[in-house]
Amino acid sequence: MNTILLSNPYSEGYFILLGFSHWPHLEVVLFVLILMFYLMTLIGNLFIIVLSYLDAHLHTPMYFFLSNLSFLDLCYTTSSIPQLLVNLWGPEKTISYAGCMTQLYFALALGTTECVLLVVMSYDRYAAVCRPLHYTVLMNPRFCHLLAVASWVSGFTNSALHSSFTFWVPLCGHRQVDHFFCEVPALLRLSCVDTRANELTLLITSSIFVFIPLILILSSYVAIARTVLRLQSSTRLQRVFGTCGSHLMVVSLFFIPILCIYLQPPSGSSQEQGKFIALFYTVVTPSLNPLIYTLRNKDVRGAVRRLVGQERPVHS
């Protein structure tokens, strides 16, 4: 029988994050793997942010939004992974009430922001491929900043709504959160009152910030595909497939796990499966994004060569 050591398990100031305590033999393995992916996320996304800032050739709308995505992934993983690593390393699985509220707010805000930002990035690709002659006018710096601000504001506004509704709900006696971080459905299951209004609100906003962005992204790429099929230049065709393919891969890695959780039945086995799916888009996806955008990207490779070339004379 698994035992979780707690200093004050039913104190009103703490929650218990059960996480993966049902599989104690996996906790050490998960700790090592998650730590590796977290370090990859930090290094890869910081690399993109710094390189996009230093190289003038990357001062374009595409890399402006990519830098926003990298910063977003850094914040998103940091909102939950350090706490998860602490819980996996030691026997104590508690998180303070304030810590849980903060984690819930930022995880939900940053996740929602990413949904909107991926739509903005797909529109940027649509404008670049389908409206190349008007691209600089459509994606002028002021409009790009406006789109980025709108993404962040919509995410934090949506999170403020859900966080306030969730933490106003009275809780029953136990405070065991059956997840590895504080999320709305897991906390609502602790309530001793009818939470159907909260669940309906969550369903509506989830539809708005998951299904509508996904439809808009797919619509953009349908238009891009039609334009690409009319291209006769093989070089330009490869370049379009390179940049758009990377974005589509990132969209798939982010939205498919979310849809799996959103569409799964509310059974106990599905909840356990949902933890590992959530672990994928919380830990794995942010670490893969930098690799997807940089491995076959000629602009990034050229920026690295220019940066290294500027440093060579200093060491000679």
C-alpha angles and dihedrals in degrees: 000000000000117000125201114199112219131179092210110358100182099035112136090231096062143057126202114231103207092188110155097341089123087070104044091164089063098049097086092047091047091048092055095044095045092047090052093049091046092053089048089052093051095046097041098046094042088051091055093046094049095043093048089051097046101043115070091201088066094054091109132118092257094057093039089060091040089055089051089051091049092050089046092052091049091054094041095054093042090055092067115006100072089053090047091051091051091051093048093048099051138033095247114090102178130129124187121248091246091046091051092048091049093046092049092049097048097039091052093042094049094043091052091046090054091054090055095040092054088056090052091050091051090052089051090054090046091053092046095050104030100032104030095150092054097036098106090049095045095045100040116158094256093053092046091054090047091053092048093049091047090053093052095042093050091050096049092043092053090047092051089056096051096038093053092046092047098049093046089062111100114238130223124236102285123063102196110139108204095216140068093250137023110275132163102250093046092051093045089058088064093059123111094203135067108286099180091114090054091047092049091050090049091049093051096047092043088055091049096048099036111030099034094050090047092051091048092049093049091047090053092052093047087057090045091050091052091051093045092053088060094053116108099185110092092198093055090043091056091047092052092048090048098054097034093042091055092052093047090051091052090048091051094049091051104039103036095062091045091052090049090056093041094052100039120109117255096251129131095249090050090053090056091046089047091060092060092044089050088047089057097055093037098048112013104038097054089051093051097048095077091048093049093050098043111033097076097020113119093192092058093044089050091049090052091050091049091048092049090045091056090053098049098079090055091061097041 
